[in-house]
Amino acid sequence: MCGIVAVTGYKKALPLLINGLEKLEYRGYDSAGIAIINSENNCISCKKAEGKLKNLKSNLNDHNIPGTVGIGMVYLVSILMNMFGGTGISLIHSNGLFGIGFSLFVVAMASLNLVLDFDFIEDGAEKGMPKYMEWYGAFALMVTLIWLYMEILRLLAKLRR
């Protein structure tokens, strides 16, 4: 049995993840781990520890890591559950109130990421970043536009049912 905690948004993810893991700790897990993508430098920070959650807490430095990857993790877990014979996370794919609300939330997050991509490109142009950074900005913008397009189509399909 496993417990999964996901966070997305602009708040610091680390305290929210620790709080969620603390609420799951009573189930008797024998290890814990955290993976967070830092949107400022696009690095993945991974920490894990065996035993109780206090062992993981002692390994963590107080990082100020914003969490923006929770939605991707939820979709990844759903895909993996479907691949291994499970039903996935059916609530997020349903056309019920929760599924539509989740899709609205994801569309809002994708829209905010689009603003962040344009801000990254604008900052890079103002600061005279190296030429190769243009490709990072263009790729991020393309991925976000495709993500936003797919999520809007998914939302429209849920509203149509």
JOMOUR-V683612 format. One line per field, one symbol per residue. burial: + if it has 16 or more other ideal C-beta (glycine too) atoms within 10 Angstrom, else -. A space follows every 10 residues. Layout:
BEGIN
burial: ???
END
This chain:
BEGIN
burial: ----++++-- -+++-+++-- +--------- -+-+-++++- ------+-+- --+--+---- ----++++++ +-+++-++-- --------+- -++-----+- -++--++-++ --++-++--+ +--------- ------+--+ +--+--++-- +--++--+-- -
END
